[in-house]
Amino acid sequence: MIIKFCLTLLTLVCAAQVFATENCELTMGYRTNARPPYIAEAPDNSGLYLNLYQEAAARIGCSLKVVRAPKKRILREIAKGNIDFYPGLAFSKERHNYAHFIVNGLSERYIGVSRDDLTDITSLQQLVDKQLVLLISPGSYQLGGLPNKLIVRKPPDMSTDSAIAFLTQHQGDFYVYDESTLRYWLQNHPQHGLKLHPNCCDNWRPGHLGFSRKSRYFSADVNPNYVAAKPISIDNSPWELQAGSIAYALQQVLSQMANSGETERRYQDYMQQVSQPAATP
């Protein structure tokens, strides 16, 4: 009788685990404007992010849902736990309060682009000296702080297309953004009259997704390696993902895909694609 009861209980536990896996739906949130080759303009979600995270989700028994809205709204929903993660998110102390940062297997750095008559910029301080206007997307990576007296313009929901339009229309002089996105844009707009400044701003670093700490798929333990005397950072957090959680499983599969070279192959495939012809702003 006891054996029969135990077998019945085991069956119910296994059934519950299968049911949970079958109903696992990770929600990825992203702003509405395009960031090729990572994602197209809403409502089209195609791009590297969808390709990468759909595969990663499938490997841990989940499906992937994509929600598009202005970035501030998406981040508010992540803070509430209504959206599970943002696919490429720069670290900040504020975001650390509601998001756990997981290496996504992609590398990134920020570089500059200007009209092609500007001499090489190797430091943002040169923009101050030349009294040039820096264009930067609100909420984007702040490069460890900007120089004093730098003239900054932050148009709301600025995409790469609109930033390039501002440059060509002399409504800004220098735009700082993700290198892959800028190189992809220039590759698809050969008659652009623009110039890249790869040594202005940043070094290559691992990319991260921001996973909601209030997500039903997030569980954490105390990080035994946390050093309270040091500033909080991605590598020095008071908590760590709990083994067995969906967030932990996602971290593990993304690491496996990166280590095998699969993530890089997917990235190169998308970087080599040519987008549909579009008029130069």
N, C-alpha and C positions, 0 to 999 in steps of 0.2 A: 504493500500500500504506500509506504514511504517512498520507495523507488519510483512508483507510478506518479506520485505527486511531484517528485523532483524532476522527472522527465517532462511532465506537463508544464511546470514552472520554467524549465529551460526552453521549451518550445515557445512559450509566451514571450520570454525575454528575447529570443532570437527573432521572433516575428516582429516584436516592437522595434528592434534594431533595423531590420529590413524595411519596415514601414517608414522609420525616420529617414533612412537613406533615400528611399524612393521619393520622399517628400522634401528633400533638401533642395532649396532654391536660393542660391546666392544672388544678391542684388548688387550690381555694379552701377554706381552713379557717375555721371560726367556732365560737364556744362554743355550747352546747346551748340556752340560754334565748333567748327572743324579743327582738328590738329593732325593733318595727314603727315606720315602714313599711319598714325596710331588710330585715328577715328575720323569718320566723315561728319559732315554737318547734320544735326538732327533734322528729321527723324531717322536718317540713315546711320546705322551703328557700325557699318563695315569698317574694317581696318585691323591693324595688328593687335590692338587691345582685345577686340572681340575674338579674334582667332586664338590668341594665347590663353585668355581666361576661360573661354568655352572648353578648350581642351583640358586645362588644369582642373576645372570644375568636374568635367566628365570623369576624370581619372580618380576622383574621390567620391564618386557616386552622386554628384549634384548636377542640377541644371543651372543655367545662367540667365538672369533677367537684367535688362539694361534700362535705366531711368535717366532721362535727359532733362535738365533744368538749369537756370543760372547757377554759377558755381557757389555763390553764398548760400543759396537755398539747398543745394546738394550737401554742402558741409554741415548745415544745420540738421538735415535729416540723418546724416551719419552720426552726429553728436547725440541724436535722440535714439539711434538704433533702428530707424526705419529703413535705412540703406546700409548694406554691409560693408562696402569698401569703395574707395576712390582709386583707380588703377595706377596713377602716377602722381604722388603727392610729396611735396617738399616738406621736410621737418620744420616745425616751429614749436616753441614751448606751449603756445596756446593750443595747437593741434594735438600735442602730446596728451593733453588733458582728456581728450575724447577718442583718440585714435592710437592704435598700435601699428608700428611701422614694420612691414615685412619686405625683405629684398625680393624684387620681382624678376630678377635675372637680366634686366636691361641696364645698359650704362647710359649716363647722360652728363651733359655739361651745358652751360649757357655761354653763348658767344654773341657777338654783335653784328649788325648789318647796317649799312649806311648807303647813301648815294656814292657812286664810284669816284667822286672827286675829293673825297676825304682821305687824308693821309692815315697811315696805319695807327690804330688806337690799341695800346697795350695796357692802358690803365684808365679807369673811369675818371680819375682826377684830370686827365687830359680834356675831358668834356667840360669840366669846370673852367679850366684855363682858356678854352676856346669859346666859352659861353654857348655851348650847344645844348639842345633840348633832347633829353633821354625819354624815349617811349617805353613804357613797361606796363604789362597787364596787371590789373589789381589782383592782389592775392598770390602773385607769382613769386618765385624764388628771389629773395632780396640780396643775394650775393654777399652775405655776411655784413651787410650794412652799406649804405651809399655815402659818398663823400659829402661833406658840408658844402652848401651853396650850389649843389648840383640842381639844375633846372629839370624838373621831372613832370611829365604829362602822363596821366593814367586814364585814358578813355575807357568807359565801362564796356565790358564784354568785348574787348578788342581781340580780333582774330589776326592771324598772320596776314591775310588778305588786306584787312583794313589798316594794319600797321604799315604795310608796304605802300598802301595808298597815301597814308600820312607822310611818309618819307618822300615819295615822288611829287607830292603836292607842296613840299616844303613846310609842312605843319608839324615837323619833328625832324631831328637830325640823326638819331641813333636809336636802334631798337635792339633790346637784349632779349633773347629767347633760346629755347632748346635747339642745339646744333642740328640734330637729325631733321627736325621740322623745317628749319631754314634751308638746309641743303636740299631737302626734297622739294621745297617750293621753287628754289632757283633752278633745279634740274628740270622742272616742268614749265619754267618761264625763262627761256634762254635769252630773250631780248629784254633784259630787265634794267640795265644801267645801274646795278647795285654792286656792292662790295662786302665781302665777309671780313670780320675781324676776329679770328679764332683765338687770339691770345689776350683778349681784353679783360676777361672777366672771371674765369672759372677753370677748374681742373676736372678731369673725368672722375666720376664717382658712381657707386651703385645706385640704381633707381629703386624706389620703394612704392608700395601701395599702402594706403592708410586704411586699416581695418577698424570698424567701429567697436569700441569697448562695451557698448550696450547692445551689440548684436546678440541674438540668441545663439549664434555659432561661436561666440568668443568666451573663452574661459582662461583664467590666468592664475599663476602661482607666484609666490614671492621669489624674486630673482636673487639667488645667493651671492651673485657676483656684483650686485649693485653697490656702488661706493657713494655714500651720502655726501661726502666732502667734495665730490666732483659735480660739475654741472650736469643736469639731466640731458641726455642725448639719445639717439637711436641705440647706441652701444652701451649706454649707462642708464637703464630704466629700472624703476623699483619692481617691476613685474616681468614675467616671461610667459609665453604661451604654455598652456597646460596640454601635455601630451594626451591625445585622444579626442581633443576638440576639433571641430571642422576647420577653424582658423589654423590650428597647428598642422592639420593634414594638408591644407592649401600651401602653407609655408614649405612643407617637405616636398611636395610634388613640384613646386616652382623651382626649388633648389635642384632637384633631380633633372628637370628639363634644362636648366642653365648649365649644370655640370656636364651633361651629355653633349652639349653644343646645339641642342634642338632650338632653344630660344634664339640663339644667334642666327641660325639658319632661317628661322621664320622672319626675323628682323631684316636680314639681307634680302629675302624674297620681296618684302614690301618696299624696301628702299629702292629696289631696281624697277618697280612698277612705274608706269607713266600714267598720270591722272588724265581725265578728260580735258581736252583743250579748253582753256579759259582765257578771257581777254585780260591783258596786263593792265592793272589799275593805272 
